[in-house]
Amino acid sequence: MKLEILHELNAERAARRPAILVTDTESGEQRLVKAKDFARDPLRAELEKQLRMGKSASVEAGGKKLFLNVYAPTAKLVIVGAVHISQALAPLARSLGYDVTVVDPRTAFASPERFPDIPLVAEWPDTALPPLNVDAYTAFVAVTHDPKIDDPALLHAFERGCFYIGALGSRKTHAKRGDRLRAQGAKESDIARIHAPIGLAIGAVSPSEIAVAIMAEITAVLRLPPKEKEEAA
């Protein structure tokens, strides 16, 4: 790899921006394609597919054999609310390779005994969230059922462009949540991004089942192309 390409790649990785190194397997020629340039690249479809899958692969295009080396940031999961669902969701997400953090100012809930080996931040969202560097590779879940905690957390998720935002509650509860968020300046497009009721509709009842439904929905949003996401919803 040329030093110039290496420097560019390191800069993208440090900024948690995905990139794909395209190598001609016969000539050895290489080029780096940054995510912001995918739309105008002749390999657009192949690049977007492999990035969604998070896997490197060999492809053929224009009579050439190419290897696409995918460099994607490790996905994060921020769970706001140290509740029973979170106790099941956090280890499940970690088993799938997510960096997980649980945020809840209620120290009776956010305790190491309830969340062994999971990073906990027992602070209010305004204090807890900025240092976590929430970004476009972050899934954001709000499950406290307490507007004083969930609402400011959701507003932060909107600002940071999380790839998934979900919130616990019925449709009636969510409608009231939407009214509160609008009153605090949220856009309709932001509110429309919230998956609520949270999780895929699999008939989940127990906290563990709800955690599976949430993680399945997060996976669908991360991995499926837009049309298939709509069919899975």
Salt bridges, closest charged atoms under 4 A:
GLU8 OE1 - LYS34 NZ 3.42
GLU12 OE1 - ARG17 NE 2.93
ASP37 OD1 - LYS36 NZ 3.41
ASP37 OD1 - ARG40 NH2 2.56
ASP41 OD2 - ARG31 NH1 2.68
GLU48 OE2 - ARG44 NE 3.25
ASP104 OD2 - ARG106 NH2 2.79
ASP135 OD2 - ARG16 NE 2.48
ASP146 OD1 - LYS148 NZ 3.24
ASP151 OD2 - ARG180 NE 2.57
ASP179 OD1 - ARG182 NH1 2.98
GLU188 OE2 - ARG182 NE 2.44
GLU217 OE2 - HIS195 ND1 3.40
